Amino acid sequence: MTRLAFRMKLFPGCEAEYKKRHDAIWPELQLLLKDSGVNHYSIFLDQATLSLFGVMSVEDSHQLDALPHHPVMKKWWTYMKDIMETNEDNSPVSIPLQEVFYLA
């Protein structure tokens, strides 16, 4: 099991909408993530900077390689692009974070 962390960024005033959309996350997206080996996925918000910090465990990080090409993932990214920083393909700008400490 591999733990991954990353940072993303919300647009100002979009905090409630981001939470609302994730509270109603699509079942087909949940299934896609689970089928891709994603477990224990959390996203935290730093309200002072509007930075989002995602943390997930994955069985094999190479399973995530196919996610950007999946229609459900592309549809979710398009749905989210109006409230957060995104790349040209609508994927969120996601900065990998280096783990420097972990207490199990």
C-alpha positions as CSV (number, residue, x, y, z in Angstrom):
1,M,0.0,0.0,0.0
2,T,1.3,3.4,-1.0
3,R,0.2,6.7,0.5
4,L,0.1,9.7,-1.8
5,A,-0.6,13.4,-1.0
6,F,-1.1,16.4,-3.2
7,R,-2.1,20.0,-3.2
8,M,-4.8,21.7,-5.3
9,K,-6.3,25.2,-5.2
10,L,-9.9,26.5,-5.0
11,F,-11.1,29.8,-6.5
12,P,-12.2,32.4,-3.9
13,G,-15.7,31.9,-2.7
14,C,-16.0,28.3,-3.9
15,E,-15.5,26.5,-0.6
16,A,-19.1,25.6,0.1
17,E,-19.7,24.6,-3.5
18,Y,-16.6,22.3,-3.5
19,K,-17.9,20.6,-0.3
20,K,-21.4,20.3,-1.7
21,R,-20.2,18.6,-4.8
22,H,-18.1,16.1,-2.9
23,D,-20.9,15.4,-0.4
24,A,-22.9,14.3,-3.5
25,I,-20.0,12.5,-5.3
26,W,-21.2,10.4,-8.1
27,P,-21.5,6.7,-7.4
28,E,-19.7,5.8,-10.7
29,L,-16.8,8.0,-9.7
30,Q,-16.6,6.3,-6.3
31,L,-16.6,2.9,-8.0
32,L,-13.9,4.0,-10.5
33,L,-11.6,5.1,-7.6
34,K,-12.2,2.0,-5.6
35,D,-11.6,-0.2,-8.7
36,S,-8.4,1.7,-9.3
37,G,-7.1,0.7,-5.8
38,V,-7.8,4.0,-4.0
39,N,-8.5,3.6,-0.3
40,H,-8.8,6.1,2.6
41,Y,-9.1,9.2,0.4
42,S,-9.4,12.5,2.2
43,I,-9.3,16.1,1.1
44,F,-8.6,18.9,3.6
45,L,-9.1,22.6,3.0
46,D,-6.8,25.4,4.3
47,Q,-9.3,28.2,4.4
48,A,-6.6,30.9,4.8
49,T,-5.0,30.0,1.4
50,L,-7.8,28.0,-0.3
51,S,-5.4,25.2,-0.7
52,L,-6.8,21.7,-0.8
53,F,-4.7,18.8,0.5
54,G,-5.5,15.3,-0.7
55,V,-4.3,12.2,0.9
56,M,-5.0,8.7,-0.3
57,S,-3.7,5.1,0.0
58,V,-3.4,3.1,-3.2
59,E,-2.7,-0.6,-3.6
60,D,-0.5,0.1,-6.6
61,S,0.2,3.7,-7.8
62,H,0.5,2.5,-11.4
63,Q,-3.3,1.7,-11.3
64,L,-3.9,5.5,-11.2
65,D,-2.2,5.9,-14.6
66,A,-5.4,5.0,-16.5
67,L,-7.7,7.4,-14.5
68,P,-7.0,10.6,-16.6
69,H,-8.3,8.7,-19.7
70,H,-11.5,7.4,-18.2
71,P,-14.7,9.1,-19.3
72,V,-16.1,9.4,-15.8
73,M,-12.9,11.1,-14.5
74,K,-12.9,13.5,-17.5
75,K,-16.6,14.3,-16.8
76,W,-15.8,15.0,-13.1
77,W,-12.9,17.3,-14.0
78,T,-15.2,19.2,-16.4
79,Y,-17.8,19.5,-13.6
80,M,-15.2,20.9,-11.2
81,K,-13.2,23.3,-13.5
82,D,-15.3,26.3,-12.6
83,I,-14.4,26.3,-9.0
84,M,-10.7,25.3,-8.9
85,E,-7.4,25.8,-10.7
86,T,-7.2,23.4,-13.7
87,N,-4.9,22.4,-16.5
88,E,-5.9,22.7,-20.2
89,D,-7.4,19.2,-20.1
90,N,-9.6,20.3,-17.2
91,S,-7.7,18.1,-14.7
92,P,-7.0,19.9,-11.4
93,V,-3.6,21.5,-11.0
94,S,-2.2,19.0,-8.6
95,I,1.2,19.4,-6.9
96,P,2.6,16.1,-5.4
97,L,3.6,16.5,-1.8
98,Q,6.6,14.7,-0.2
99,E,5.9,12.8,3.0
100,V,8.4,13.8,5.7
101,F,6.8,12.1,8.7
102,Y,4.3,9.3,9.3
103,L,3.2,7.8,12.6
104,A,1.4,4.5,12.2
